[in-house]
């Protein structure tokens, strides 16, 4: 997969994000390669940014649809509401793929399934229910952004559509390299009160530590907000 890291420092006044440049996808076959053309850090608007890990094709679709919704003229949402838009797009894509791959081959839609479930063979119902509950889209996302007081917040969206706030810890890592990066930040006692220079140093070291994990690229992109 990859590594993406986001952290809050200087008591929430600064946001640091970092990502490798490894491309991962599985359609029509699994493949993985590193390129400087990969984008894993997507600015949403003047207040928020999204980082993506996992299947790059699905991640791009989620982010593109979420950004379109957020940037509608009448959208005046908070960072949490932006994160919830991302969560909704995640859930809709997951549902679409389940319907296309699990239900449509049986001549069913979600509406058909719920209307005629009792007529189906128990084994078919069990398989469908297993996919509804357990299907993993293979995408993780971080949403970082500032509120009206110019303080930054961190959220993640993960399968099956779980939205979690990470402000209490002040950092979050996603992707195959996340355990290595996370344990390094914990070991170094990362705090939201750290200066920008110290926090950036730890984020860079955590990214370097994560490179031992499968699927993590050597190249690194780091951005600091506000710029």
Secondary structure as UniProt FT lines:
FT   STRAND          4..9
FT   TURN            10..13
FT   STRAND          14..19
FT   STRAND          22..25
FT   STRAND          31..34
FT   TURN            36..37
FT   STRAND          41..43
FT   STRAND          48..54
FT   HELIX           56..70
FT   TURN            73..74
FT   HELIX           79..98
FT   HELIX           99..103
FT   HELIX           104..106
FT   HELIX           110..116
FT   HELIX           117..119
FT   HELIX           122..134
FT   STRAND          139..146
FT   TURN            148..149
FT   STRAND          152..158
FT   TURN            159..161
FT   STRAND          162..165
FT   TURN            167..169
FT   STRAND          171..174
FT   TURN            176..177
FT   HELIX           178..187
FT   TURN            188..189
FT   TURN            192..193
FT   HELIX           196..210
FT   TURN            211..212
FT   TURN            214..215
FT   STRAND          221..225
//
